[in-house]
Amino acid sequence: MSPNFTPTDPISTFGGFGIGNHGLDNVGGWNSGSQNVGLFNTGMLNLGIGNSGVGNSGLPLGPLQMLGIGNNGNYNQGLFLTGDHLIGIGPLHINAGALGGLPAAAADLGVNYGYGNVGNNNVGFFNTGDLNLGILNQGLGNLGLSNISPNPNNLMAGNIGAFNNGLANIGIGNTGSVNLGFGNVSPHFAVDPANPTMGNFGFFNNGLGNFGIANTGTGNGGFPIGNLAGLGIGNNGNFNHGLFNFGNHNLGIGLVGDNLIGIGPLSISSAALGQVLPGAAALPSWGYGNVGEGNIGFFNTGTLNLGIGNVSPNFTPTDPITTFGGFGIGNHGLDNVGGWNSGSQNVGLFNTGMLNLGIGNSGVGNSGLPLGPLQMLGIGNNGNYNQGLFLTGDHLIGIGPLHISSSMLG
């Protein structure tokens, strides 16, 4: 619900984008006022959930700034703050004005806020060290619960989360340096902003540069197809892509060895691809009931299908591979990933057409709402370049009848 006003060209003011908003320029659900982003905010310029007042947002730590929760007042940064210009979580807070009074080299003012803190400029309870915010942190620059970091360190920042031990970890129970997630373990190394070395991203990984769940080694991840690259599971070795591979430089599922492509014993050596030139013998297929060339799995038809019951045209593979058939179950066409897609370059289930992301889309370039990972989950769209759910038409953004034309945003 918004006031009645005369639209301008270009559009400079809109009503609400989402569900149940009251006012102007609100994005999300059930906001009241103007220029709020999130859910259940009241007032103006709030970011997050359940804020009341003006200009409240999250902790001033990268993406966390977008998630202010339950703040009441003006220009607070954090969670459950009541007042104005506060930074922190509930009673564990400081006044933002105090930060401006710190001289450039004054790291040691010897002022702690809370109870049981030992060191300088800690906020919370039983922290030991400097510039910690939370409970039972040790070291320098930790935010959260029972984190341990070096003091001093070369980043002036420790860990964010709980039970992390190391440097620049974000999450819970990480050990080492630059891990993001839960229970990851990496070597302890010095962090240099000019050096992109990282630990692990995900859950329970052990090593360096792993993406996904329970990978061990270096550089393991998921299938090199869009966001699937971040979902490697159970790989052991180096630079494996897929699930439960053991060895090095494998692409697939359940492979044991090095430089393999396929599923378990149904695999070929990646070196063999370079030996197949136009006019040479066809690539072998592995599995049962496959018809065509380079198929791995069961009852695939065509060229370079991986899975069960995929159908693709017959074409000549190239080195490096630039086109494949279907990856998954029951796909028809080229470069489809998932199940029962028809057409080309669809990712998901039951899509028909081209470049669709999600479930049951029909047309070209349909995807989910333009909100981070939600972009991958377009559902039931019919048309072209729609972003959302159950849209019929072209270039729409929203959910069913609650939509706008994307051209309005330009």
C-alpha positions, -999 to +999 in steps of 0.1 A: +000+000+000+014+034-010+002+070-014-012+080-048+015+100-067+023+109-103+051+087-117+081+104-133+103+094-162+128+081-152+111+066-121+125+081-089+099+069-065+079+037-062+055+022-037+064-012-022+083-041-037+073-073-020+044-082+003+024-061+027+045-030+027+030+004+036+046+036+024+072+045-003+103+028-016+101-002+007+116-035-004+107-068+013+077-076+035+055-058+059+076-027+062+060+006+072+075+040+063+099+047+035+131+033+021+133+003+043+148-030+031+139-063+048+110-075+070+088-058+096+108-026+097+091+006+109+104+041+100+130+051+074+162+038+059+163+006+080+181-026+068+172-060+082+144-074+103+122-057+129+140-024+133+121+007+144+134+042+138+157+058+113+188+044+097+193+012+117+214-016+101+237-045+110+271-048+124+297-028+103+313-060+090+309-065+053+276-082+044+265-082+080+257-045+076+225-056+058+211-075+088+201-053+116+177-071+138+154-057+165+171-023+168+150+006+183+162+041+177+183+059+152+214+050+133+222+019+153+245-008+139+239-043+153+212-064+169+187-056+196+200-021+204+179+005+220+190+041+217+209+061+191+242+057+173+251+025+190+273-004+177+270-039+191+246-066+203+220-057+230+238-046+262+272-054+246+276-021+227+296+011+224+286+045+212+296+051+176+309+085+185+336+069+206+353+054+175+359+089+161+379+099+191+406+072+186+439+087+174+454+069+145+480+051+165+461+048+198+454+011+200+457+010+237+433+033+256+428+007+283+390+010+283+368-021+285+330-023+285+313-051+303+325-075+329+356-097+334+375-083+304+413-083+305+432-060+280+422-030+261+390-018+243+371-050+248+333-050+248+314-079+265+323-105+291+355-123+300+374-113+269+412-113+270+433-092+247+424-062+226+394-050+205+373-081+212+335-079+211+315-107+227+321-134+253+353-154+262+373-143+232+411-143+233+435-123+212+429-093+189+398-083+170+375-112+176+337-109+174+315-135+189+319-164+214+351-181+225+372-172+195+410-173+197+433-152+175+469-141+176+477-109+194+492-090+177+484-100+142+490-085+108+453-079+100+440-061+131+411-086+128+407-120+143+376-142+139+339-137+136+316-163+150+320-189+177+348-213+188+371-203+159+409-206+165+432-188+141+430-157+119+402-142+097+378-171+102+341-166+099+317-191+112+317-218+139+345-241+150+370-233+123+407-237+128+435-221+109+433-191+086+407-176+063+380-203+066+343-195+061+317-219+074+316-246+101+343-270+113+369-263+086+406-269+093+434-252+074+471-244+081+478-213+102+493-189+078+499-151+077+471-133+059+482-108+033+454-088+015+475-089-016+477-127-015+444-145-023+454-177-004+424-189+015+415-218+037+382-236+031+346-226+023+318-248+036+315-275+062+342-298+078+368-293+050+404-299+058+432-283+037+434-253+015+410-239-011+383-265-007+347-256-015+318-277-001+314-304+025+340-327+041+367-324+014+403-331+023+433-318+004+438-288-018+415-272-043+386-296-043+351-284-053+320-293-071+312-297-108+326-267-128+291-256-138+279-223-123+271-224-086+276-262-085+314-254-084+310-246-047+294-279-038+322-305-037+314-333-012+337-359+003+366-355-021+400-366-009+431-354-028+438-324-049+418-305-074+390-330-077+356-317-089+325-336-079+315-360-052+334-386-032+364-388-055+398-401-042+429-390-061+439-359-080+423-339-109+392-361-112+359-349-125+328-370-115+314-391-087+331-419-068+363-420-088+395-436-075+427-426-092+440-396-111+428-376-141+396-395-145+361-384-158+330-404-150+311-422-123+329-449-103+342-476-125+324-460-155+352-436-163+377-426-189+410-408-186+409-371-193+441-376-213+420-396-238+400-366-248+430-349-263+436-379-285+402-377-302+405-356-332+380-350-360+379-382-381+394-403-354+377-432-337+347-424-316+350-419-278+340-450-260+309-451-238+309-466-203+279-482-185+250-501-199+225-494-226+242-463-240+239-454-277+263-430-292+297-416-282+313-406-250+283-414-228+288-424-192+260-441-172+229-459-183+206-457-214+219-424-226+216-416-263+238-392-283+271-376-274+288-368-241+259-375-217+266-383-181+238-399-161+207-419-169+183-416-198+197-384-213+193-377-250+214-353-270+223-348-307+252-367-322+282-343-325+320-344-327+336-337-293+363-310-291+394-306-270+388-288-247+351-298-244+329-268-252+296-287-256+281-317-238+248-335-238+229-339-206+243-341-171+217-358-148+185-377-156+162-376-185+174-344-201+169-338-239+192-314-257+226-298-251+243-285-220+214-293-197+221-300-160+196-316-137+165-336-145+140-338-173+151-305-189+144-300-227+163-276-248+198-262-241+218-247-212+190-252-186+199-259-150+173-275-127+143-297-132+115-298-158+127-267-177+118-262-214+137-238-236+171-222-231+191-207-202+165-213-176+175-217-139+151-235-115+121-257-118+094-258-144+103-228-164+094-224-201+110-200-225+144-183-225+165-169-196+141-173-168+155-174-132+147-166-096+143-133-077+174-111-080+184-116-044+216-135-040+212-173-042+175-170-049+185-161-085+191-198-090+155-208-082+130-196-108+098-216-105+070-219-130+079-189-152+066-188-187+081-164-212+115-148-215+140-133-191+116-133-161+130-132-126+108-147-099+081-173-095+050-181-116+054-152-140+039-152-174+053-127-199+087-112-206+112-092-185+091-094-153+103-094-117+082-107-089+058-135-078+028-142-099+006-111-102+028-092-078+054-081-103+070-052-121+086-049-155+124-050-152+125-020-176+111+002-148+143-003-128+164+012-156 
